[in-house]
């Protein structure tokens, strides 16, 4: 994806692709941390932890994508497409490894 942007002469969008990838990375890291914390609690506390975690992750995504949309439409599209691509790929990898077990 980055090579295509460089060859098209759109260097400024390479940063937004990396931001989308980093956003997806932090999404999964925070999800894993919340799951690990919730696993050690009772069901009522675990539900509260997961709800707060979901709200924080959604807030993080909306803030980053909102800033990108405020800067330019191209920046927003490249960041959001990269986030979705990495998210779907990560879920695919998780499903694949889950089925192998």
N, C-alpha and C positions, 0 to 999 in steps of 0.2 A: 504494500500500500504506500509506504513512504517512498519507495523507488519510483513509483508511478507519479507521485506528486513532484519529486525532484526533476524527473524527466519532462514533466509538463511545465516546469518553471514556477511552480507555486510553493516556494520554500516556506512561506508564512503558515501554510496549512500543516506542515510537518509537526510543528509544536502542538497543534490541536489534536492530531492523531495520537501523539504521545500522552497528552492530557487525558484523552478518552481511555487509553490503555491503563494509565495510572489510576484513573477513577474506578475502572473495573477491578483492578487489583485491590484497592482499598475497600471496595464493596465486598469482595470475597473474604478479605482478612477480617473485616469487622463482623461479617456473618459468622465466620468460624469462631471468633472470640465470643460472640454472644451465645452461640450454640454450646460451646464448652462451659461457659458460665451457667447457662440455663440447665445443663445436664446435672449440675451439682446442687441444684435447688429443688424445692418441692414444686408441684404443678402451678400453684397460684403465683409464686415468685417467678417461675420460669416464663409464664405467660406475660407477666409485666415486663420482664427483661427483654423478651423477644419483641414486644410491641414498641418499647422505647427504642430498641435497636433498629427496627424497621423505620420508625419515624426519623431517626438520625440519618440513616442511609438515604432515605428518600429526600430528606432536606439537603444532604450533601450533593446528590445528583441534581436536584433542581437549582441549587445555587450555582454550581459549576456550569450547567447548561444555560441558565439564565444569563450569566455573565457573558458566555460565548454568544448567545443570541443578541445581547445588547451590543456587542462589538461588531459582528457581521453575520449575515445569513450563511455564508460559506463556512465560516468558522464553526457556527452552531452545527451545521450539517456534518462536517467532517468529524467533530467531536462526538456527536450523538451516534453517527454510523459506526465509528470505531468502538464506542462503548458497547453498542448492541452486538457487533461482530465478536468482540472478545467475550461478552457475556454468554452468547449462544455457544461459542466454541468451548468455553469453560464448563458450561452445563453439559455439553456433549461429552467432554472428557470425564466428568463426574459420573454421568450415566454409563458410559462405557466401562469404567473401572468398577462401578457398582454391580454391573451385570456379570463381570468376570469373577467376582467373589462368589 
